C-alpha cells in the first residue's frame, strides 16, 4: 500500500506529525510519501521518506498519476484537493484539519471551503479537539469523520540527562504570530524575572516564517520590557535536538510556557511533557487530551497574568509537586500517544474507506 500526505510546507507541528506517522506506518508495510507546496527549514528533519516539493499544478497532477497512490491525505489545502481530483485521481482522498488558528479564523475558513471539500473528499480526519469537532460537524457533516489523537515518537524522542544549568529557564515554542500569543509570554517572563532574577527565557521557532511586521512589534516589546539580556531565540533547531533542550529546561528548575489562543493538538506541549519538562499552558483546547491540572501540568486562564505567575511559581518552588507532575506527564504521554496506537486507528480508517467507492467513481 502506498499513501501520500500533502501540506503547504515542512514546518512546525505538521512536519513533526508527517514524519512520525510515515515512520510508524512503514513499520506495518505502508509506503508513505510527502508532498509540500514550498520548501522549508523543517525539511532537514526528514530522513528516508520520499519527499516532493512542487507548487506547479501540472507537475503535481503528473506525480500523483505516476505514483498510483492507494489513498491521499490532503491537509488544509482545498486547492490541492481540487487539483488532485482534476488530475484524474480515482482513489480515496481524506481531507485533514489539524489547526486553523483562532476560532474566528477556523470558522471563516471551514465555512468558505466546506462545499468544495464535501464534493471532492471521501472523508475528514482531525485530532480529538472540541472546537474542530463542533465546526466540522456544523459545516461538513455529509461525509464520514475520523477523529483520533496525533502520535508522538515515544520511543525515539524523550528525556536525556545533562549537567543542570545554574539558572532556571522558561521555554516557549512557536512562530511570532497572533495565535501563539507571544505578548502574553513576554509579560509572564518579565514578571517571573522579578521573582527569579537569574532566570532566562528561551524561545524556539522558525525565523523564516515570522511575519516581518509582527517581528518588529516583538523586538519592540522585548526592549520595552528590558528582556534583551535575558532572552535567547533559537531558530530551526533540528527536531531530535529539541528533546535535549526540553530535558535541560526541565532539569533547570524551569518550565515550558504555552500561551496559545487555540491549538489543534499542541505538539510543543506534548513533546515537552514526554521529556520531563513541566508545562504551564493556556486552555488552548488541543491540550485537553493530555494536560490535567496539577497532575500532568499546570493550566491558567488566558489573559490572567496573576494566575499564570502564581502557577509558574508553584511549579518552580514546590519540589514534590514538580517531581510528581514531571513523572505523571512522561508516563501519560507514553501510555496514550504512542505511534502504534495512531497506526491502528489510521489503518482502521483506511479499512472503513475501502468499503465505499471513492468520490471519483461514485
N, C-alpha and C positions, 0 to 999 in steps of 0.2 A: 504494500500500500504506500502511496506517495501523496503527501499533503503540502500545500503552500500556505504560509502565513504572510499577510501583507500589512504594512503600516507606512506612515509618512517618512520617518527617519529612525535610525537606530540610536535612541537616546532614552534615558530615564527608565521608568518602570516598564515600559513596553519592550525596551531592549532586553531587560532582565527577564521578563516573562517569556519572551520568544526563545531566548537562549535556554532557559531552564526546561521549558516544555519540549523543545526539539530534542534535547539530550535525553529526557525521560522517555519520550515516545520511541526514540531509536532503540531503547532497551527492549521494547516489545515488537521490534521489527518494522516500525513505521519510518519511512524515509521522509524527512522534513526539509523543506526549502524555505528561504526567506526572500521576500521582495520588498525593497524600500524605494520610495519615490526619490529620495535625496540621500546623499551620503551624510555621515555624521561621525563625531568622535567616538561614539559608542561602538562603532564597527570593529575597533581593535580588540574588543572583548570577545568577539565571535570567533570560535575555532571549530573546524571540522563540520561546519554546517554550510551547504551550498547557499550563497547569498548573492542576490542580483540587485543592482541599483539602476533604476530607469524611471524617467518621467515621460517617456515617449509612448503615446497610446498604441501606435502600430507595433512597436518593438515589444511592448508588454503582451499584446494580443498574440504575436508570433510565439513568444516564450511560453505562454500558457497552452497554446495549441500543441507545440512541440513536446512539452513535458508530459502531457496527458495525466494531470493530477486527478486523484480519486475524489478529493474534496479541497476546497479553498476557503480559508478563514480570512475575511476582509475586516480589518479593524478601523472603524470610524469613517473611512473614506468612501462616501457614496459614489463619487465619480469613478473610483477604482472598480466598485461593484458593477456599475453600468458598462464600463469599458470591457470587463471580462465577459459579461453576457454578450455584448456587442461583437466580441471577437469569435463568438460561436461556442463558447464553453458549455458543455452539456451536463456537467456533473453538479454535485451539491455545492452551494455556496452558503456559508454561515457568516452572518454579519455580526461582528463583535463590538461591544461597547465596554470600555474599561474605565473611563472617567472623562467628563467634559467640562471640568471647572465648576463654577458656581451654579447653583440651582437655576438661576435665570438663564444662564448660557445653555445649560443642559436642556432645559425646557424649550428654548428657542430652536436649538439645533435639531432636536428629535422631532419637533413639530414640522420643521422645514423638510426633513429628509424622509419622513415616515412613509409617504405614499410610494416613493421610489424604492425604498427598502422592501416593503411588503410585496411589491410587484416582482422583484428580482431575486430576493434572497429566500432560501429554503427554511432558515431558522435564525434565531437570535442567540447569542452567547454573551453572558455578563457575570461578574462576580456577585456573590451574595451580599448585595448592598441595597438598603431600603429605597433610597431615592431613585436608583436606576430601575429597580423592580416596579416601583409605582409609575414612573414616567413611561417605561416601555410597555407596561400593561395598558396604560392610557392611550398610547399612540400606535402601538404595533401588536395588538392582541390577535391579529388574524393569522399569524404564523407561529410555529412552535417556539417555545422559550426553553433554553437550557441555562441553568444558573448554578455554578459551583465555585468553591474557593480557588483562588490562584495558588500556584505552587511555590515552595521555597526549595532551594538546594540544601536540604537539611543534612546531607552527608558531606558535601564539599565546602560548604560556607558556614563558618562558625567561629567560636571563641579561640583565641591564641593568647598565651601569657607572654607579656613583655615587662621589662622593668617599669614599675609605676612612675608616672610623672609626678614631680613635686608640687604640682598645682592642679586644681580641678578644671575640667574642660566641659563647656556646654556646646554640643554639636547641633547643627541644623543642615538639612539637605533640601535642595530644590533650586529651580530657576528663580531669577529675580523678576517675579510677575505677581499680579494681584492675588490670584487664588492661593498662592503659597503664604501670603500674609506676612511678608518679611518685616514690615514696620513693627508688628507686634513682637517679633523675635528680638529685634534690636532694643525695644523698650524693656522687655523682660531681662535681657542681658545687661542692660545699663543698671537696672535696679539690683540685680544679683551681684554686680561688681561692687556695689556699696556694702554688701554683706560679706562678700568674699573677695577682698582686694587683689589677690593673686590669680584670680580667675582668668581663663582665656576663652574666647569664642571661636569655634572652628566652623566654617561653612563649606559645604561641598556642592558642586553643581557643574554645569557645562556652560562656561563663559561665552561660547559661540552662539548660544541660544537666548541669551539675555536680551530683553528689549532695551535698546540704547537709551531711550527717554527714562525708562524705569530705573536703569542702572545709574543714571545721572542723579535721580532722586535718592537712590540708595546711598551713593557716595556722600551726598549732602547730609543725609541723616547720620551716617557714621561719624562724620566730622562734627556735626551739631551736638551729638551725644558724647563726643570725645572718646570714641571707641577705637580709633585708628591704630593705637599701640597694643590693643588687646584683641583685635580681630584678625584672623588668618583665613584667607579664602583659598580653597583648593579646587582646581578645575580639572575635570576629566581624569580623576584617579582611576586606574584600571580596576575593574569590578572586584577581582579577587583580593585586592589590597584594601578595599573598603572594610572588609571583615576585620582586618588588623586595626584600622583606625577606630572602629566601633569598640573593639576589645580594649584599646588604650583608653578611650573615653570612659568606659565602664570602670576600669581599674584606677582611674584618676580620682574617683570620687564624684565625677560629674554625671552628665546625662545627655540624652538626645532630646531636644525640644522640637516638637512639630506644631506649627501654628496654622496649618492649612484650614481653609474655609470648608472645602469638600474634597473627598478623595474616593475613587472607585475601590481601591484596595489599600494602598498605602505601603508600598514596598520598603521605604526607608525605615518606617516604624517597625515593620515585621522583621526585617533583617537585623536591625539593632537589637531587638529582643532575643533573636537567635544567637547573638554574640555577647550576651550578658551585659548589654549596655542598657541601663534602665531608661524608661521613656516617660516624658511628660508631654501630653498632647491634647489638642482640642478634640471635641467630639465631631470629627470630620466624616462621620457615617461609615466609611470603609473600614475604619479601625475597630468598629464594634465587634467584629468577628473574633478579634484576638485580645483586645485590651479590656481587662476587668479592673476597675479602680481599686487600688491598694492590694491587688492580688498579682496581676501581671504588669502593672504600670500605674501611671497617675493620669487622671483626666482633670481638665479645668474648662470653665466656660469661656469660650472665645470672647475677647474684649475685657475680661475681668483680670486685670493685671495683678491686683492684690492677691487674688486666689492663685494665680499662676506662680507668683513668687513664693507664696506660703507653701504650696505643694512642692515646688522645687527645693525649697529649704528643708522641708520634711524628708525628702528623698536623699538629700546630701548629708543631713545631720543624724538621722535616725538609722544607725547601723544595722540593727536587727531587721527592721522593715526593708531596708535597701537589699540586704542579703536575701531575704525571702522573695522579694519581687524579682530579682535577677534570676534566681533559681527557678521560680514558677514560670517566668516568661520563656526561658530557654526550653523548659520541658514542654510547655503548652504548644510552642511552635513546632517542635519536633514531632509531637504526637498528632497534631491536627492538620499540618500543612505540608506534608511530605509530597514529593513529586510522584510517588507511587499512587497516592490517593487521587491526584489530578489525572494521571494516566487512566486509571479505572473509570473515572467519570467521563473523560474525553472519549474513550473507546465505546462506552455505553451510548453516548450521544451519537457517534457515527453509526452504531448498530441500529439505533432508532431511525435515523435518516435513511438508512439503506432500505427500509421497508416502504418508503414512499418515493414516487418519481420526482426527479429534480424539476424545478420550475421550467427549465428549458424544454423539457419533454412533455410536460403536463398539457 
